[in-house]
């Protein structure tokens, strides 16, 4: 069979002016959803001119899990299991954010010990998230040993969480008005051991990668996000702070026990992948400072609010020795008469590892939210991806994507 030749003349890139660039010279590449460098079910549609990225179209909500709609059918305590699965890299931080919003709706003031415990688990989750984010960026750019250092320390944190609540990954630890379990001496001992050993590992990780020529060449000047673009695009967390946006909800809108601690906000100005890496590395050191202060000053007392508010399960002693405790336990367990929820709406946000994680909750007097909406940082950061990657090469896609730390489940609407 004869094959017809292409009648179009061959034109080299050098001879063809940019103004005359046609779709004929572009090709489309589906990056994901199973690409190893996406780390999860992400999909990007790239338009390429040779190795150069001309445009990118991120696909939002590839999982289609309906996380927000589920929040309107589960009770305020049941939904914490779903929040685990939104950002499955730091689920403890999501637990804290969800119940922070619910407690604002109910007007609940936590006990001092509960505030400190939630602060501790939130900072451990921040370190865990940053270890995986920077470790994955190192892995994608060729630094396999760096990734192993970070992943080992994540296992240490998982071991702390398992000792605390019995679950390593999807913890579901917080409850309305408190937490499921108090700290035990063994948990405190393991956190102290982590605080004593982790700084050396962090030093080793910085020596491995921070001045590594290959890594610096792959990340410096790549995926630059200016301060104005970060503000206009709704960026937050390390992505925004790496571009010079000095905003951190732990300082600007303090919650839990953050007002009691001395720590610094880590910022950079270049706004590239390398700056985002540096900000996360330094934030882990600041988290260690918060953890040390919190453990040294951990208050005593209960971890849950009193039975008079009828939002947290009473202790076994209260159930067995008082009629009020028995009634409260029965009503909360059987679900026939739960919280007294006001018919109001609230928005509450926390400084999650990747940025501002907010929940909008509307109460109608029932045990479930009338409306539950989430403001996840990954959703806004993924929308910024096209402008960060245009003009870069295909190999830069993994570096930019990793530096944004996109979590696919947070993209789900």
C-alpha positions as CSV (number, residue, x, y, z in Angstrom):
1,X,0.0,0.0,0.0
2,X,1.3,3.4,-0.9
3,X,1.5,6.0,1.8
4,X,0.8,9.5,0.8
5,X,3.5,12.0,1.8
6,X,2.7,15.1,3.8
7,X,2.4,18.0,1.3
8,X,3.3,20.6,4.0
9,X,6.9,21.8,3.8
10,X,9.2,21.0,6.7
11,X,9.9,24.2,8.7
12,X,12.5,24.3,11.4
13,X,11.8,26.0,14.7
14,X,14.4,28.6,14.0
15,X,12.9,29.5,10.6
16,X,9.3,29.6,11.9
17,X,8.4,32.9,13.7
18,X,6.5,32.6,16.9
19,X,3.7,34.7,15.5
20,X,3.1,32.1,12.9
21,X,2.9,29.2,15.4
22,X,0.0,27.0,14.5
23,X,-1.9,24.3,16.3
24,X,-0.4,22.0,13.7
25,X,2.9,22.2,15.5
26,X,1.5,21.5,19.0
27,X,0.7,18.2,20.5
28,X,-1.4,17.2,23.4
29,X,-0.2,15.0,26.3
30,X,-2.3,13.6,29.1
31,X,-0.2,13.8,32.2
32,X,-2.0,11.4,34.6
33,X,-4.2,10.3,36.1
34,X,-1.8,7.3,36.7
35,X,1.5,9.0,36.0
36,X,4.0,8.1,38.8
37,X,5.0,11.8,39.3
38,X,1.4,12.9,40.1
39,X,1.5,10.8,43.3
40,X,-2.3,10.3,43.1
41,X,-5.2,10.6,40.7
42,X,-4.4,13.9,39.1
43,X,-4.8,14.7,35.5
44,X,-3.3,17.5,33.4
45,X,-3.8,18.1,29.7
46,X,-0.6,19.6,28.4
47,X,-0.1,21.4,25.1
48,X,3.5,21.0,24.0
49,X,5.7,22.5,21.4
50,X,8.5,20.0,21.4
51,X,9.6,19.8,25.1
52,X,8.2,23.3,25.8
53,X,4.8,23.6,27.7
54,X,2.6,26.1,25.8
55,X,-0.5,25.6,28.0
56,X,-1.9,23.3,30.7
57,X,-5.4,22.4,31.6
58,X,-5.8,21.0,35.1
59,X,-8.8,18.7,35.7
60,X,-10.5,19.4,38.9
61,X,-12.3,16.9,41.1
62,X,-11.2,13.7,39.3
63,X,-12.2,11.5,42.2
64,X,-15.9,12.7,42.4
65,X,-16.3,11.5,45.9
66,X,-18.9,14.1,47.0
67,X,-17.2,15.0,50.2
68,X,-19.2,18.2,50.8
69,X,-22.6,16.6,50.2
70,X,-21.7,13.8,52.6
71,X,-21.3,16.4,55.2
72,X,-25.0,17.2,55.0
73,X,-26.0,13.6,55.8
74,X,-23.6,12.6,58.5
75,X,-23.6,14.0,62.1
76,X,-20.9,16.5,63.2
77,X,-19.0,13.7,64.9
78,X,-19.4,11.1,62.1
79,X,-18.1,13.5,59.4
80,X,-14.6,13.6,61.0
81,X,-13.9,10.3,59.3
82,X,-14.5,12.0,55.9
83,X,-12.2,14.9,56.8
84,X,-9.4,12.3,57.2
85,X,-9.8,11.5,53.5
86,X,-9.7,15.0,52.2
87,X,-6.0,15.6,52.8
88,X,-4.9,12.1,53.5
89,X,-1.3,13.3,54.0
90,X,-2.1,15.2,57.2
91,X,-5.5,13.9,58.4
92,X,-5.0,15.1,61.9
93,X,-5.0,18.7,60.7
94,X,-8.2,18.2,58.9
95,X,-9.9,16.7,62.0
96,X,-8.9,19.9,63.9
97,X,-10.2,22.2,61.1
98,X,-13.6,20.5,60.9
99,X,-14.4,20.5,64.5
100,X,-13.0,24.0,64.9
101,X,-15.7,25.2,62.6
102,X,-18.4,23.1,64.3
103,X,-17.5,24.4,67.7
104,X,-17.6,27.9,66.4
105,X,-21.2,27.2,65.2
106,X,-22.2,25.7,68.6
107,X,-20.3,28.3,70.6
108,X,-18.2,25.8,72.5
109,X,-15.0,26.9,74.4
110,X,-12.5,24.1,74.6
111,X,-10.7,23.2,77.8
112,X,-7.0,24.4,78.1
113,X,-5.6,20.9,77.9
114,X,-7.7,20.1,74.8
115,X,-6.4,23.3,73.1
116,X,-2.8,22.2,73.7
117,X,-3.3,18.7,72.6
118,X,-5.0,19.8,69.4
119,X,-2.1,22.2,68.8
120,X,0.4,19.4,69.3
121,X,-1.2,17.0,66.9
122,X,-1.7,19.8,64.3
123,X,2.0,20.6,64.4
124,X,3.0,17.0,64.1
125,X,0.7,16.7,61.1
126,X,2.4,19.8,59.6
127,X,5.8,18.2,59.9
128,X,4.5,14.9,58.5
129,X,2.9,16.8,55.5
130,X,6.1,18.8,54.8
131,X,8.3,15.7,55.0
132,X,6.3,14.0,52.3
133,X,5.9,17.1,50.1
134,X,9.7,18.0,50.1
135,X,10.6,14.3,50.0
136,X,8.4,13.8,46.9
137,X,9.9,16.9,45.2
138,X,13.4,15.4,45.9
139,X,12.3,12.0,44.6
140,X,10.9,13.5,41.4
141,X,14.1,15.4,40.8
142,X,16.4,12.5,41.4
143,X,17.2,12.7,45.1
144,X,16.0,9.2,46.3
145,X,18.0,9.1,49.5
146,X,16.5,12.4,50.7
147,X,13.0,10.9,50.2
148,X,13.9,7.9,52.4
149,X,15.1,10.2,55.2
150,X,11.8,12.0,55.2
151,X,9.7,8.9,54.9
152,X,11.3,7.3,57.9
153,X,10.5,10.3,60.1
154,X,6.9,10.1,58.9
155,X,6.7,6.6,60.2
156,X,7.9,7.8,63.6
157,X,5.0,10.3,63.6
158,X,2.6,7.6,62.5
159,X,3.7,5.6,65.4
160,X,2.9,8.5,67.8
161,X,-0.6,8.8,66.3
162,X,-1.1,5.0,66.5
163,X,-0.2,5.1,70.2
164,X,-2.5,8.0,70.8
165,X,-5.7,6.8,69.0
166,X,-5.1,3.4,67.6
167,X,-4.9,4.5,64.0
168,X,-1.8,5.3,61.9
169,X,-3.3,7.0,58.9
170,X,-7.0,7.9,59.1
171,X,-7.1,9.0,62.7
172,X,-10.5,10.5,63.3
173,X,-9.2,11.8,66.6
174,X,-11.1,14.9,67.4
175,X,-14.7,15.1,68.7
176,X,-17.1,18.0,69.1
177,X,-15.9,19.6,72.3
178,X,-12.8,17.6,72.7
179,X,-10.8,14.6,71.5
180,X,-11.4,10.8,71.6
181,X,-8.4,10.0,74.0
182,X,-6.2,12.0,76.3
183,X,-2.4,11.9,76.1
184,X,-0.8,9.0,78.0
185,X,2.7,9.0,79.5
186,X,3.8,6.8,76.6
187,X,2.5,9.3,74.0
188,X,4.4,12.1,75.7
189,X,7.5,10.0,75.9
190,X,7.4,9.2,72.1
191,X,6.8,12.9,71.2
192,X,9.8,13.9,73.4
193,X,11.9,11.2,71.7
194,X,10.9,12.6,68.3
195,X,11.8,16.1,69.4
196,X,15.2,15.0,70.5
197,X,16.1,12.9,67.4
198,X,14.4,14.7,64.5
199,X,16.6,17.9,64.4
200,X,19.6,15.8,63.4
201,X,17.7,14.1,60.6
202,X,16.5,17.5,59.4
203,X,20.1,18.7,59.4
204,X,21.1,15.7,57.3
205,X,18.3,16.3,54.9
206,X,19.4,19.9,54.4
207,X,22.9,18.9,53.8
208,X,21.8,16.3,51.2
209,X,19.6,18.6,49.1
210,X,19.7,22.4,49.9
211,X,23.0,23.0,48.1
212,X,22.8,20.0,45.7
213,X,23.6,21.4,42.3
214,X,21.2,19.2,40.4
215,X,18.3,20.0,42.7
216,X,19.0,23.7,42.7
217,X,19.1,23.8,38.9
218,X,15.8,21.9,38.7
219,X,14.0,24.2,41.1
220,X,15.5,27.6,41.2
221,X,13.7,30.1,38.9
222,X,11.1,27.4,38.0
223,X,7.4,28.0,38.5
224,X,7.8,31.5,39.8
225,X,4.7,33.0,41.5
226,X,4.9,36.7,42.2
227,X,3.4,38.2,45.4
228,X,0.6,39.9,43.4
229,X,-0.3,36.7,41.6
230,X,-0.3,34.8,44.9
231,X,-2.7,37.3,46.5
232,X,-5.0,37.5,43.4
233,X,-5.0,33.8,43.0
234,X,-6.0,33.1,46.6
235,X,-2.8,31.3,47.5
236,X,-2.1,30.6,51.1
237,X,0.3,28.6,53.3
238,X,3.9,27.9,52.2
239,X,3.0,28.6,48.5
240,X,2.0,32.2,49.4
241,X,4.7,32.7,52.0
242,X,7.4,31.7,49.5
243,X,6.2,34.6,47.3
244,X,6.5,37.1,50.1
245,X,2.9,37.0,51.5
246,X,3.4,37.3,55.2
247,X,0.1,35.7,56.3
248,X,-0.3,32.9,58.7
249,X,-3.6,32.3,60.5
250,X,-1.8,31.1,63.6
251,X,-0.5,34.6,64.0
252,X,-3.1,36.8,62.2
253,X,-6.2,35.0,63.5
254,X,-5.0,32.9,66.5
255,X,-6.9,29.9,67.5
256,X,-6.4,26.9,69.9
257,X,-3.2,27.8,72.0
258,X,-1.0,29.5,69.4
259,X,-1.1,32.8,71.2
260,X,0.9,31.1,74.0
261,X,3.8,30.2,71.9
262,X,6.8,32.0,70.5
263,X,7.5,31.1,66.8
264,X,8.3,32.8,63.6
265,X,6.5,33.0,60.2
266,X,8.8,31.6,57.5
267,X,8.8,33.6,54.3
268,X,10.8,34.0,51.1
269,X,10.6,36.4,48.1
270,X,11.6,34.6,45.0
271,X,8.3,32.5,44.7
272,X,9.9,29.6,42.8
273,X,10.0,25.9,43.6
274,X,13.2,26.3,45.5
275,X,11.7,28.9,47.8
276,X,8.7,26.7,48.5
277,X,11.1,23.9,49.5
278,X,13.1,26.2,51.8
279,X,9.9,27.6,53.5
280,X,8.7,24.1,54.3
281,X,12.1,23.1,55.6
282,X,12.2,26.1,58.0
283,X,8.6,25.7,59.0
284,X,9.4,22.2,60.3
285,X,11.9,23.8,62.7
286,X,9.4,26.3,63.9
287,X,6.9,23.5,64.5
288,X,9.5,21.8,66.7
289,X,9.7,25.0,68.7
290,X,5.9,25.0,69.2
291,X,5.9,21.3,70.1
292,X,8.6,21.8,72.8
293,X,6.8,24.8,74.3
294,X,3.5,22.9,74.3
295,X,4.8,19.8,75.9
296,X,6.7,21.7,78.6
297,X,3.6,23.7,79.5
298,X,0.8,21.1,78.9
299,X,-2.1,21.9,81.3
300,X,-3.8,19.4,83.4
301,X,-7.5,18.8,83.7
302,X,-10.1,17.3,81.3
303,X,-9.8,17.1,77.6
304,X,-13.5,17.3,76.9
305,X,-16.1,19.9,77.8
306,X,-18.4,19.2,80.7
307,X,-21.6,17.1,80.5
308,X,-23.7,20.2,81.0
309,X,-23.2,21.1,77.4
310,X,-24.1,17.6,76.2
311,X,-21.8,17.6,73.2
312,X,-18.9,15.4,74.3
313,X,-19.3,11.9,75.7
314,X,-19.0,11.9,79.5
315,X,-16.3,9.9,81.2
316,X,-17.0,6.3,82.4
317,X,-17.0,7.5,86.0
318,X,-19.7,10.1,85.2
319,X,-21.8,7.5,83.3
320,X,-21.6,5.0,86.2
321,X,-22.0,7.3,89.1
322,X,-24.4,10.2,88.0
323,X,-27.8,10.2,86.3
324,X,-26.7,13.2,84.2
325,X,-23.8,11.3,82.8
326,X,-26.0,8.3,82.0
327,X,-28.6,10.4,80.2
328,X,-26.0,12.4,78.3
329,X,-24.2,9.2,77.2
330,X,-27.4,7.6,76.1
331,X,-28.6,10.6,74.1
332,X,-25.3,11.1,72.3
333,X,-24.8,7.4,71.6
334,X,-28.3,6.5,70.4
335,X,-28.6,9.7,68.4
336,X,-32.2,10.3,69.3
337,X,-31.4,13.7,70.8
338,X,-28.0,15.1,70.0
339,X,-26.6,18.7,70.0
340,X,-28.7,21.8,70.2
341,X,-27.5,23.4,67.0
342,X,-28.5,27.0,66.3
343,X,-29.9,28.1,63.0
344,X,-26.9,30.1,62.0
345,X,-24.0,30.0,59.5
346,X,-20.3,30.2,60.2
347,X,-17.0,30.1,58.4
348,X,-13.9,29.0,60.3
349,X,-10.4,28.3,59.0
350,X,-7.1,27.0,60.3
351,X,-3.5,27.2,59.1
352,X,-3.3,23.7,57.7
353,X,0.1,22.4,56.4
354,X,-0.7,23.5,52.8
355,X,-2.5,26.7,53.7
356,X,-5.9,28.0,54.8
357,X,-8.3,25.1,55.3
358,X,-11.7,26.5,56.0
359,X,-15.2,25.1,56.5
360,X,-18.5,26.9,55.9
361,X,-21.2,25.3,58.0
362,X,-24.9,26.1,58.2
363,X,-27.0,24.7,61.1
364,X,-30.7,24.2,61.1
365,X,-31.2,22.7,64.5
366,X,-30.6,19.1,63.4
367,X,-27.7,16.8,64.1
368,X,-26.2,17.3,60.7
369,X,-25.2,20.4,58.8
370,X,-27.8,21.9,56.5
371,X,-24.9,23.0,54.3
372,X,-21.2,22.0,54.6
373,X,-18.7,23.5,52.2
374,X,-14.9,23.3,52.3
375,X,-12.2,25.7,51.2
376,X,-9.2,23.5,50.6
377,X,-5.8,25.0,49.7
378,X,-5.0,22.5,47.0
379,X,-8.1,23.6,44.9
380,X,-6.8,27.1,44.6
381,X,-3.2,26.2,44.1
382,X,-4.0,23.7,41.3
383,X,-5.8,26.5,39.5
384,X,-2.5,28.5,39.6
385,X,-0.6,25.7,37.9
386,X,-1.1,26.7,34.2
387,X,0.5,30.2,34.7
388,X,3.4,28.7,36.6
389,X,4.3,26.1,34.0
390,X,3.9,28.0,30.7
391,X,7.2,28.4,29.0
392,X,8.9,25.7,31.0
393,X,9.9,22.2,29.8
394,X,8.1,19.0,30.3
395,X,10.6,17.9,33.0
396,X,9.7,21.0,35.0
397,X,6.1,19.8,35.4
398,X,6.9,17.4,38.2
399,X,9.0,19.9,40.1
400,X,6.2,22.6,40.0
401,X,3.4,20.1,40.7
402,X,5.4,18.7,43.7
403,X,6.2,22.1,45.1
404,X,2.5,23.0,45.2
405,X,1.7,19.7,47.0
406,X,-1.6,19.1,45.2
407,X,-3.7,16.6,47.1
408,X,-6.3,15.1,44.7
409,X,-9.0,14.5,47.3
410,X,-9.0,18.2,48.1
411,X,-9.9,19.0,44.5
412,X,-13.2,17.0,44.8
413,X,-16.3,19.1,44.9
